[in-house]
Amino acid sequence: MLHKIISERQKDRDDVVGIFRHRRASLDREYLDPRIHELALVMERPEIEDRYRRLLEEP
């Protein structure tokens, strides 16, 4: 999941959207939230965390 979230491939982005639509309630946010934040910082790509947050807000 983390690899797909940080990927720039459209296929991976589409996969993440599908996962969020169908599994949002069962996502381990206590694990994912800090990992996404850390990866965005280390990779110097704040857009990763921005994209992740937007996905969480979608209906």
Contacts in CASP RR format, 6 or more apart in sequence:
PFRMAT RR
TARGET T0000
AUTHOR 0000-0000-0000
METHOD contacts of the structure
MODEL  1
MLHKIISERQKDRDDVVGIFRHRRASLDREYLDPRIHELALVMERPEIED
RYRRLLEEP
1 16 0 8 1.000
1 19 0 8 1.000
1 32 0 8 1.000
2 32 0 8 1.000
2 35 0 8 1.000
2 36 0 8 1.000
2 39 0 8 1.000
3 12 0 8 1.000
4 12 0 8 1.000
4 13 0 8 1.000
4 15 0 8 1.000
4 16 0 8 1.000
4 19 0 8 1.000
5 16 0 8 1.000
5 36 0 8 1.000
5 48 0 8 1.000
5 51 0 8 1.000
5 52 0 8 1.000
6 39 0 8 1.000
6 43 0 8 1.000
6 45 0 8 1.000
6 48 0 8 1.000
7 13 0 8 1.000
13 51 0 8 1.000
16 55 0 8 1.000
17 55 0 8 1.000
19 27 0 8 1.000
20 27 0 8 1.000
20 55 0 8 1.000
20 56 0 8 1.000
20 58 0 8 1.000
21 58 0 8 1.000
24 56 0 8 1.000
32 52 0 8 1.000
36 48 0 8 1.000
36 49 0 8 1.000
36 52 0 8 1.000
37 49 0 8 1.000
39 45 0 8 1.000
39 48 0 8 1.000
40 46 0 8 1.000
40 47 0 8 1.000
40 48 0 8 1.000
40 49 0 8 1.000
END
